[in-house]
Amino acid sequence: MFDIVIIGAGPAGGSAAIFAAKAGKKTLLIDNDKSMTKRAWMENHYGIMEISGPDLIETGKKQAAKFGAELVEDQVTNVTKTEQGLVVETAEKGSFEAKHVILATGAVTALAETIGLKTKDGTEPRIKTIVDVDAQGKTNIDGIWAAGTCAGVSVHTIITSGDGAKVAINVISELNGERYVDHDVLKTN
Ligand SMILES: Cc1cc2nc3c(=O)[nH]c(=O)nc-3n(C[C@H](O)[C@H](O)[C@H](O)COP(=O)(O)OP(=O)(O)OC[C@H]3O[C@@H](n4cnc5c(N)ncnc54)[C@H](O)[C@@H]3O)c2cc1C
């Protein structure tokens, strides 16, 4: 049983996986390698002078793995509820049990619709449909959250990655029963 399964390893999902794994949560990141960010070149991501989309994604996946996140390349086909929690079904690699699921599927909401998540019209350019989430990132199904482009935030890497972190922190806080903060302190001599 994973604490948190994240679907989509773009900036939103990758960032969520870093926070979840670093918090000691058993984390799985599943991705089908169709990120829109693979075509991007960034010069507006705070703290990074310039980076290609593929490099940003690969670095994010490596960071998540460094903290213990497991990575699986596959297409998620459905998420269903059971008495124990949630079951994430994939096309080729079988099913994974989870306490919480974060959808970070970018511009694609087909999976959300298959799951039965409530959707609504998008407001950002070229984003037709988004998952209907509350301010925390919760969807209409208990235990399923959404972050990044599929949750309707502005389509920029600094914002989608920040939204992934925000939603992960909310999930971690719910699992811990108290607000969670992740601060490392600079060591001085
Ligand atoms: C050409 C282009 C240029 C851009 N330039 C910039 C720029 O200069 N600056 C900037 O800030 N932003 C830029 N962006 C926007 C940036 O890419 C997005 O803001 C951001 O990366 C979206 O992040 P995301 O994680 O929400 O979605 P994505 O990066 O699209 O990630 C979603 C992931 O979910 C996966 N997925 C979807 N469905 C499933 C499923 N069923 N099972 C498994 N995996 C699934 C996809 O494969 C993908 O990897 C650009 C975008 C494009 C297309």
The ligand as an SDF file (V2000), in Angstrom:
LIG
                    3D

 53 58  0  0  0  0  0  0  0  0999 V2000
    5.9380   24.5330  -26.4460 C   0  0  0  0  0  0  0  0  0  0  0  0
    5.8090   24.8850  -24.9890 C   0  0  0  0  0  0  0  0  0  0  0  0
    6.6330   25.8570  -24.4410 C   0  0  0  0  0  0  0  0  0  0  0  0
    6.5280   26.2020  -23.0930 C   0  0  0  0  0  0  0  0  0  0  0  0
    7.3490   27.1600  -22.5900 N   0  0  0  0  0  0  0  0  0  0  0  0
    7.2640   27.4910  -21.2830 C   0  0  0  0  0  0  0  0  0  0  0  0
    8.1160   28.5050  -20.7410 C   0  0  0  0  0  0  0  0  0  0  0  0
    8.9420   29.0900  -21.4330 O   0  0  0  0  0  0  0  0  0  0  0  0
    7.9710   28.8020  -19.4240 N   0  0  0  0  0  0  0  0  0  0  0  0
    7.0510   28.1710  -18.6230 C   0  0  0  0  0  0  0  0  0  0  0  0
    6.9690   28.4840  -17.4350 O   0  0  0  0  0  0  0  0  0  0  0  0
    6.2320   27.2180  -19.1130 N   0  0  0  0  0  0  0  0  0  0  0  0
    6.3250   26.8690  -20.4150 C   0  0  0  0  0  0  0  0  0  0  0  0
    5.4960   25.9250  -20.9460 N   0  0  0  0  0  0  0  0  0  0  0  0
    4.4450   25.3580  -20.0770 C   0  0  0  0  0  0  0  0  0  0  0  0
    4.9090   24.2230  -19.1820 C   0  0  0  0  0  0  0  0  0  0  0  0
    5.2940   23.0920  -19.9360 O   0  0  0  0  0  0  0  0  0  0  0  0
    3.6940   23.8500  -18.2950 C   0  0  0  0  0  0  0  0  0  0  0  0
    3.3350   24.9990  -17.5640 O   0  0  0  0  0  0  0  0  0  0  0  0
    3.9440   22.8480  -17.2330 C   0  0  0  0  0  0  0  0  0  0  0  0
    5.0670   22.1130  -17.4810 O   0  0  0  0  0  0  0  0  0  0  0  0
    2.7960   21.8880  -17.0880 C   0  0  0  0  0  0  0  0  0  0  0  0
    3.1330   21.0070  -16.0340 O   0  0  0  0  0  0  0  0  0  0  0  0
    2.1750   19.8150  -15.6370 P   0  0  0  0  0  0  0  0  0  0  0  0
    2.9750   18.9660  -14.7060 O   0  0  0  0  0  0  0  0  0  0  0  0
    0.8770   20.3430  -15.1800 O   0  0  0  0  0  0  0  0  0  0  0  0
    1.8830   19.0270  -17.0120 O   0  0  0  0  0  0  0  0  0  0  0  0
    2.8410   18.1710  -17.9600 P   0  0  0  0  0  0  0  0  0  0  0  0
    4.2350   18.7000  -17.9740 O   0  0  0  0  0  0  0  0  0  0  0  0
    2.1540   18.0440  -19.2760 O   0  0  0  0  0  0  0  0  0  0  0  0
    2.8940   16.7530  -17.2440 O   0  0  0  0  0  0  0  0  0  0  0  0
    1.7700   15.8900  -17.2070 C   0  0  0  0  0  0  0  0  0  0  0  0
    2.2750   14.4410  -17.2130 C   0  0  0  0  0  0  0  0  0  0  0  0
    1.1870   13.5460  -16.9820 O   0  0  0  0  0  0  0  0  0  0  0  0
    1.3800   12.4120  -17.8030 C   0  0  0  0  0  0  0  0  0  0  0  0
    0.0950   11.7360  -17.9600 N   0  0  0  0  0  0  0  0  0  0  0  0
   -1.0810   12.2470  -18.4290 C   0  0  0  0  0  0  0  0  0  0  0  0
   -2.0550   11.3050  -18.3920 N   0  0  0  0  0  0  0  0  0  0  0  0
   -1.4820   10.1670  -17.8930 C   0  0  0  0  0  0  0  0  0  0  0  0
   -1.9580    8.8500  -17.6260 C   0  0  0  0  0  0  0  0  0  0  0  0
   -3.2400    8.4940  -17.8380 N   0  0  0  0  0  0  0  0  0  0  0  0
   -1.0850    7.9370  -17.1310 N   0  0  0  0  0  0  0  0  0  0  0  0
    0.2330    8.2620  -16.8930 C   0  0  0  0  0  0  0  0  0  0  0  0
    0.7240    9.5150  -17.1270 N   0  0  0  0  0  0  0  0  0  0  0  0
   -0.1240   10.4340  -17.6140 C   0  0  0  0  0  0  0  0  0  0  0  0
    1.9830   12.9700  -19.1080 C   0  0  0  0  0  0  0  0  0  0  0  0
    2.6810   12.0040  -19.8340 O   0  0  0  0  0  0  0  0  0  0  0  0
    2.9150   14.0490  -18.5390 C   0  0  0  0  0  0  0  0  0  0  0  0
    4.2180   13.5170  -18.3450 O   0  0  0  0  0  0  0  0  0  0  0  0
    5.5730   25.5530  -22.2750 C   0  0  0  0  0  0  0  0  0  0  0  0
    4.7500   24.5690  -22.8220 C   0  0  0  0  0  0  0  0  0  0  0  0
    4.8620   24.2330  -24.1670 C   0  0  0  0  0  0  0  0  0  0  0  0
    3.9580   23.1760  -24.7350 C   0  0  0  0  0  0  0  0  0  0  0  0
  1  2  1  0
  2  3  1  0
  2 52  2  0
  3  4  2  0
  4  5  1  0
  4 50  1  0
  5  6  2  0
  6  7  1  0
  6 13  1  0
  7  8  2  0
  7  9  1  0
  9 10  1  0
 10 11  2  0
 10 12  1  0
 12 13  2  0
 13 14  1  0
 14 15  1  0
 14 50  1  0
 15 16  1  0
 16 17  1  0
 16 18  1  0
 18 19  1  0
 18 20  1  0
 20 21  1  0
 20 22  1  0
 22 23  1  0
 23 24  1  0
 24 25  2  0
 24 26  1  0
 24 27  1  0
 27 28  1  0
 28 29  2  0
 28 30  1  0
 28 31  1  0
 31 32  1  0
 32 33  1  0
 33 34  1  0
 33 48  1  0
 34 35  1  0
 35 36  1  0
 35 46  1  0
 36 37  1  0
 36 45  1  0
 37 38  2  0
 38 39  1  0
 39 40  1  0
 39 45  2  0
 40 41  1  0
 40 42  2  0
 42 43  1  0
 43 44  2  0
 44 45  1  0
 46 47  1  0
 46 48  1  0
 48 49  1  0
 50 51  2  0
 51 52  1  0
 52 53  1  0
M  END
$$$$
